[in-house]
Amino acid sequence: MIVLRERYGGRLVLTPEVLLEAETGPHPEAIRRALEEGWVELWSLYADSEEHGIFVELRNKGFGMGEASSIAVACSGDGSWVFVSDDLDARREASRRGVGVVGTYGVLARQVAEGGMSLEEGNALLRRMISSGFRSHSDDLREESEKLKSRR
């Protein structure tokens, strides 16, 4: 959560559907603390909103409650919002709708590339996540962080 706070300027948005999923995850206390501290906001969808229509459409396509609600909320942004998810199909759908996307691996690689953490710190965090069940195509951020540095 600290990396997300640093990476996104201390402002994240969750939907109640994501919160419900997080409450049954490995670290529900981190989400509750972030909400209490105020740098994570809870946004609900309203039944008569355009976002709710997107939510229903995505649910009908088979997306989970959390992914569907998050993509719908991200679509309501001003184009500067980023959808953070490790669900590849959800990232593709959000991208198709014009929303910026990134996964956990990308968040960590960007932190390393921009000096928010060292490569050693990033790799250690990534490897701890992998040992806790996180699935990643790599356990080393070097190549991706170097690509990101070269694009700057």
Buried (B, 14 or more C-beta within 10 A) or exposed (E): BEBBBBBBEEEBBBBBBBBEBBEEEEEEEBBBEBBEEEBBEEBEBEEEBEBBEBBBBBBEEEBBBBBBBBBBBBBBBEEEBBBBBBBEEBBEBBEEBEBBBBBBBBBBBBBBBBEBBEBEBBBEBBBEBEEEEBEBEEEBBEEBBBEBBEEE
